[in-house]
Amino acid sequence: MGILIIVILVAVFVVFFAAEGFKIVQQAETMVIERLGAYHRTLNKGVNIILPIVDKAREIEWRYIKTDVDGRTIIKKEKITRIDLRETVYDFPKQTGIITRDNVVIEINAILYFQITDPVKAVYEIANLPDAIEKLAQTTLRNIIGEMDLDQTLISRDTINSKLKAILDEVTEKWGVKVNRVELQDIHPPRDIIGAMEKQMRAERDRRAAILEAEGMKQARILESEGFKESEINRAEGEKRAKILMAEGEAEARIKVAEAEAAALKRIKEAITEDRGNPAQYLIAIRYIETLKGMVTGKDNKVVYMPYEASAVLSSLGGIREIIDGAGASKK
């Protein structure tokens, strides 16, 4: 009977030791082991053996923020012994009552990405690590926003993220935490400020539209004037070319007429010379007769004109008669 009890006790001890002494640690996880209340070692991934009664895993406080089906934020707190070494996303509750430099109260929602790099510091240097990071981020964010105007806050998210990350990373380094990234999700000004911003935005768009319309009209007028200028230049060039061509045509016509008259005079001269007449006297007489004819036969002309040198005319007529007589005699 005593041997059976001993066997049972040994079996119970073995089961207890196996349950409490063997610790299987997953990849990217770790556990902080204390021996008799003091830090002993940090377990690595895989199978680890500890003394069940002497060694104990240190518990730390952790909390999770979740959103239910109704959209409400639920904060869940619990104590854990396994520390996750992966990057953790921590969604902060919406921060209200943040005042900008120009005294505008806004609401901001932020997300923090951090990673535990030293589990021992995360356990012993700070109590409730997520809560400490949240409170530090809140106060730091209020300080940064308090140094900026509302307009600057709305357009400087990257600047705010960079400043917030740098400050958090510097402070949390002694906690064994690395802050990798900080993102501002939403920035909500008051309703009256949003209305004023919308009116300002509409006014700015109207101003830009007016400027664009004026620029378009200006460009259209410039193009119209340039087109009119080019049209006038082309018209002037056409008139110039037409006048040049007309002048060239008249010159060429005159040359042709002169050549024809020269040929005619040459033939007259030859004909008169053969009849032993005077060509110059013949031509002068012809001109006198044509001139007198135009003077006498003009419309409503009741005045009779006599040449000043009538003797010259008569002599010219006599010369013509002599030429005609000479030509008739030669034919006989």
C-alpha positions in Angstrom: 0.0 0.0 0.0 2.8 2.4 0.8 4.6 1.6 -2.4 1.4 2.4 -4.3 1.2 5.8 -2.6 4.8 6.5 -3.5 4.2 5.5 -7.1 1.2 7.7 -7.2 3.1 10.7 -5.8 5.9 10.2 -8.2 3.5 10.1 -11.1 1.8 13.2 -9.9 5.2 14.9 -9.6 6.2 13.9 -13.0 2.9 15.1 -14.5 3.2 18.4 -12.6 6.8 18.8 -13.6 5.9 18.1 -17.2 3.1 20.5 -17.2 4.9 23.3 -15.4 8.6 22.6 -16.1 8.4 22.3 -19.9 7.7 25.6 -21.6 7.3 25.6 -25.4 7.8 29.1 -26.8 6.5 30.0 -30.2 8.4 31.9 -32.9 8.6 35.7 -32.3 7.6 35.2 -28.6 9.5 35.1 -25.3 8.9 34.7 -21.6 10.7 36.3 -18.6 11.5 33.8 -15.9 12.0 34.8 -12.3 13.6 32.4 -9.7 12.4 33.1 -6.2 11.1 36.5 -7.2 14.3 37.7 -9.0 15.0 37.8 -12.7 16.6 34.6 -13.8 16.5 34.3 -17.6 14.6 35.0 -20.8 13.3 31.9 -22.7 14.0 31.5 -26.4 11.8 29.9 -29.0 11.4 26.1 -28.8 11.4 23.8 -25.7 12.7 25.2 -22.4 12.9 23.5 -19.0 12.3 25.4 -15.8 11.9 24.3 -12.1 8.1 24.4 -11.5 8.2 25.6 -7.9 11.3 27.7 -7.9 11.0 29.3 -11.4 7.9 31.3 -12.4 7.0 33.3 -15.5 6.6 37.0 -14.8 3.1 38.3 -15.6 2.7 41.8 -17.2 -0.4 43.8 -17.7 -1.6 44.3 -21.3 -4.7 45.7 -22.8 -6.4 45.5 -26.2 -8.6 48.0 -27.9 -11.4 46.5 -30.0 -14.5 47.8 -31.8 -17.8 45.9 -31.4 -20.5 45.6 -34.1 -22.1 48.8 -33.0 -18.9 50.8 -33.6 -18.2 51.2 -29.9 -14.6 51.0 -28.6 -14.0 48.3 -26.0 -10.8 48.3 -23.9 -9.9 44.8 -22.7 -7.3 44.3 -20.0 -5.6 41.1 -19.0 -2.3 39.7 -17.6 0.0 37.8 -19.9 3.2 35.8 -19.5 4.1 35.5 -23.2 5.5 38.6 -24.7 4.9 39.1 -28.4 8.1 40.4 -30.2 6.3 41.2 -33.4 5.4 44.7 -34.5 2.1 45.7 -32.7 -0.5 48.0 -34.0 -2.1 50.1 -31.3 -5.2 52.1 -32.1 -5.6 55.0 -29.7 -9.1 56.2 -28.8 -10.1 59.5 -30.3 -8.4 62.4 -28.6 -10.8 65.3 -27.8 -10.2 68.7 -26.6 -6.8 69.3 -28.3 -6.3 73.1 -28.7 -4.3 74.6 -31.5 -2.2 77.7 -31.3 -5.1 79.8 -32.7 -7.4 78.4 -29.9 -9.4 76.0 -32.1 -10.5 72.7 -30.3 -10.1 69.7 -32.5 -10.3 65.9 -32.3 -7.6 63.6 -33.5 -7.4 59.8 -34.0 -4.0 58.2 -34.2 -2.4 54.8 -34.8 0.9 53.7 -33.3 3.2 50.9 -34.6 5.7 49.7 -32.0 7.8 46.6 -31.3 9.3 45.2 -28.1 13.1 44.9 -28.6 14.1 44.2 -25.0 11.6 42.1 -23.0 13.4 42.6 -19.7 13.2 46.4 -19.9 9.6 46.1 -21.1 8.8 44.1 -17.9 10.9 45.9 -15.2 11.3 49.5 -16.5 7.6 50.3 -16.9 4.3 49.1 -15.5 1.5 48.6 -18.0 3.5 49.3 -21.2 0.5 50.0 -23.6 -1.1 52.4 -21.2 2.2 54.3 -20.7 2.8 54.5 -24.5 -0.8 55.8 -25.0 -0.5 58.5 -22.3 2.9 59.6 -23.6 1.5 59.8 -27.2 -1.5 61.8 -26.0 0.6 64.4 -24.1 3.2 64.7 -26.8 0.5 65.1 -29.5 -1.2 67.9 -27.5 2.2 69.7 -27.2 2.9 69.4 -30.9 -0.6 70.6 -32.0 -0.4 73.4 -29.5 2.5 74.9 -31.4 0.6 74.9 -34.7 -2.3 76.8 -36.2 -5.3 74.9 -37.5 -4.5 75.4 -41.2 -0.9 74.3 -40.5 -2.2 71.2 -38.6 -4.4 70.2 -41.5 -1.7 70.3 -44.1 1.2 69.1 -42.0 0.3 65.5 -41.1 3.7 64.2 -42.2 5.5 66.8 -40.0 3.3 65.9 -37.0 3.9 62.2 -37.5 7.7 62.7 -37.8 7.9 64.8 -34.6 5.6 62.5 -32.7 7.6 59.4 -33.7 10.9 61.0 -32.9 9.8 62.0 -29.4 8.1 58.6 -28.6 11.1 56.6 -29.9 13.5 58.6 -27.8 11.4 58.1 -24.6 10.4 54.5 -25.1 14.0 53.4 -25.8 14.6 52.9 -22.1 11.4 50.7 -22.0 12.9 48.3 -24.5 10.4 49.5 -27.2 11.0 50.7 -30.7 8.4 53.0 -32.2 8.4 52.3 -35.9 5.6 54.5 -37.2 2.9 57.0 -36.1 -0.1 57.9 -38.3 -2.8 60.4 -37.8 -6.1 58.9 -39.1 -8.6 61.8 -38.7 -8.5 65.4 -37.7 -12.0 66.8 -36.9 -12.4 70.6 -36.4 -15.6 72.0 -34.9 -18.7 72.2 -37.1 -18.6 76.0 -37.4 -15.0 75.9 -38.4 -15.7 73.3 -41.0 -18.5 75.5 -42.4 -16.2 78.5 -42.5 -13.5 76.4 -44.2 -16.1 75.2 -46.8 -17.1 78.8 -47.5 -13.5 79.8 -47.8 -12.8 76.9 -50.1 -15.8 77.8 -52.3 -14.6 81.4 -52.4 -11.1 80.3 -53.4 -12.5 78.1 -56.1 -14.6 81.0 -57.4 -11.6 83.2 -57.4 -9.5 80.6 -59.3 -12.4 80.2 -61.8 -12.6 83.9 -62.4 -8.8 84.1 -62.8 -8.8 81.2 -65.3 -11.7 82.8 -67.2 -9.9 86.1 -67.4 -6.8 84.4 -68.5 -8.7 82.6 -71.2 -10.4 85.8 -72.4 -7.0 87.5 -72.4 -5.4 84.7 -74.4 -8.4 84.7 -76.8 -8.0 88.4 -77.4 -4.3 88.0 -77.9 -4.9 85.3 -80.4 -7.6 87.3 -82.2 -5.4 90.3 -82.5 -2.5 88.2 -83.7 -4.8 86.7 -86.3 -6.1 90.1 -87.4 -2.5 91.4 -87.6 -1.5 88.4 -89.7 -4.5 88.8 -91.9 -3.7 92.5 -92.5 -0.1 91.6 -93.2 -1.2 89.0 -95.7 -3.7 91.4 -97.3 -1.0 94.1 -97.6 1.4 91.6 -99.1 -1.4 90.5 -101.5 -2.1 94.1 -102.5 1.6 94.8 -102.9 2.1 91.8 -105.0 -1.0 92.7 -107.1 0.3 96.2 -107.7 3.8 94.9 -108.6 2.2 92.4 -111.0 0.0 95.2 -112.4 2.9 97.6 -112.8 5.0 94.8 -114.4 2.1 94.1 -116.8 1.7 97.8 -117.7 5.4 98.1 -118.2 5.4 95.1 -120.4 2.4 96.4 -122.3 4.1 99.7 -122.8 7.2 98.0 -124.0 5.1 96.0 -126.4 3.3 99.1 -127.6 6.6 101.0 -127.9 8.1 98.1 -129.9 5.0 98.0 -132.1 5.2 101.8 -132.7 8.9 101.6 -133.3 8.3 98.9 -135.9 5.5 100.9 -137.4 7.6 104.1 -137.5 10.4 102.0 -139.1 8.2 100.8 -141.9 6.7 104.3 -142.4 10.2 105.7 -142.5 11.3 103.1 -145.0 8.2 103.7 -147.2 8.6 107.5 -147.0 12.3 107.3 -147.6 11.8 105.3 -150.7 9.5 108.0 -152.0 12.0 110.7 -151.0 9.8 112.3 -148.4 10.6 113.6 -144.9 9.5 111.2 -142.2 9.7 113.7 -139.4 7.6 116.2 -141.2 5.0 113.5 -141.9 4.8 112.5 -138.3 4.5 116.0 -137.0 1.7 116.7 -139.4 -0.2 113.6 -138.3 0.1 114.6 -134.7 -1.2 118.1 -135.5 -4.2 116.8 -137.3 -5.1 114.3 -134.5 -4.8 117.1 -131.9 -6.9 119.5 -133.8 -9.5 116.8 -134.4 -9.8 116.1 -130.7 -10.1 119.8 -129.9 -12.8 120.5 -132.5 -14.9 117.3 -132.1 -15.2 117.5 -128.3 -18.6 117.1 -126.7 -20.5 120.5 -126.6 -17.5 122.2 -127.9 -18.5 125.4 -129.6 -15.1 127.0 -129.7 -12.8 126.7 -132.7 -9.1 126.5 -131.8 -6.4 127.6 -134.2 -2.8 126.7 -133.7 -0.4 129.5 -132.9 2.0 128.4 -135.6 -0.5 128.0 -138.4 2.2 128.3 -141.0 3.8 125.2 -139.5 0.6 123.3 -139.9 0.1 124.4 -143.4 3.7 123.5 -144.2 3.1 120.1 -142.7 0.0 119.6 -144.8 1.9 120.7 -147.8 4.5 118.1 -146.9 1.9 115.4 -146.6 0.6 116.4 -150.0 4.0 116.2 -151.5 4.5 112.8 -150.0 1.2 111.6 -151.3 1.9 113.0 -154.8 5.3 111.5 -154.8 3.9 108.1 -153.9 1.3 108.3 -156.7 3.9 109.3 -159.2 6.1 106.4 -158.2 3.3 104.0 -158.7 2.7 105.2 -162.2 
